[in-house]
Amino acid sequence: MRSVAAAAGPPSRFRKRSGARASLRPYGAARHLLNPVSAASFQIDVPELVLARARRGDARALETIYRAFERPAYTLALRVVGDVESAREVVHDAMLRLIERIGQFRGEAPFWGWLRQIVVNEALMHLRRSRGAAFEELDERDEPPGDGPPPWLLADAAQLERALGELPRMTRSVLWLYHVEEYTHQEIAEMTGKSVSFSKSQVARGGSRLRRLMDRQEQEAARCLAATP
């Protein structure tokens, strides 16, 4: 597990809006929709001394936590909401929730897991507010796949990025939460307000859709190569 010191990147700055709450500079745009990260990217150890100072509202301690979790929070938000500007908004709102609620953290679970849940909740809330973010039905061709490795293990980053961009937003979110962040179907159902069977269906049919999309990309690339003189 990484420490805060190892995870912290270049300094960020707190800014004050016209209101009383602090405004946090969001992490910059990522190049790819999917980078080779996992739930472990959020598993950063925050010293108890830093947490104690943050609970008292110490700005430097809050800044240290923000710098440590800025990148994984942005990455997770981007996977769920699917676009850079929305991901920035999610990170900003999640970090404001952190400032407001850190006094409620009692250490009964790892701090990184507590903060990650705030980011997930903010991202899903953003999806619900977004126009057209309803759960899209997957067609009959998206039957659950048989045994085999997940499709992203066989694809390069650019190919996977294009395929994920064609998935319905909530399907992509459920796939990411289940396979990468390692939430259970029960947890995903509770977070999305849907059933366990819905989460299972999204994972199974979404994985099948992803395979078909990547197969199509490979076929198109092969035709282009064949047509090249």
CORBELRA-V739620 format. One record per backbone hydrogen bond with DSSP energy under -0.5 kcal/mol. NH is the residue of the N-H (numbers start at 1). CO is the residue of the C=O. If there is no record, write none. Layout:
nh: (NH NH)
co: (CO CO)
This chain:
nh: (2 4 7 8 9 15 17 23 25 37 39 41 42 43 44 45 46 47 51 52 53 54 55 56 57 58 62 63 64 65 66 67 68 69 70 73 74 75 76 77 78 79 80 81 82 87 88 89 90 91 92 93 94 95 96 97 98 99 100 101 102 104 105 114 115 116 117 118 119 120 121 122 123 124 125 126 127 128 129 130 133 136 142 143 145 153 154 155 160 161 162 163 164 165 166 166 167 172 173 174 175 176 177 178 179 180 181 183 188 189 190 191 192 193 194 199 200 201 202 203 204 205 206 206 207 208 209 210 211 212 213 214 215 216 217 218 219 220 221 222 223 224 225 226 227 228 228)
co: (43 45 3 4 67 23 21 15 13 35 180 38 39 40 42 2 44 45 47 48 49 50 51 52 54 53 58 59 60 61 62 63 64 65 66 69 70 71 72 73 74 75 76 77 78 83 84 85 86 87 88 89 90 91 92 93 94 95 96 97 98 101 102 110 111 112 113 114 115 116 117 118 119 120 121 122 123 124 125 126 130 134 139 141 204 150 151 152 156 157 158 159 160 161 162 163 164 168 169 170 171 172 173 174 175 176 176 177 184 185 186 187 188 189 189 195 196 197 198 199 200 201 201 202 203 204 205 206 207 208 209 210 211 212 213 214 215 216 217 218 219 220 221 222 223 224 225)
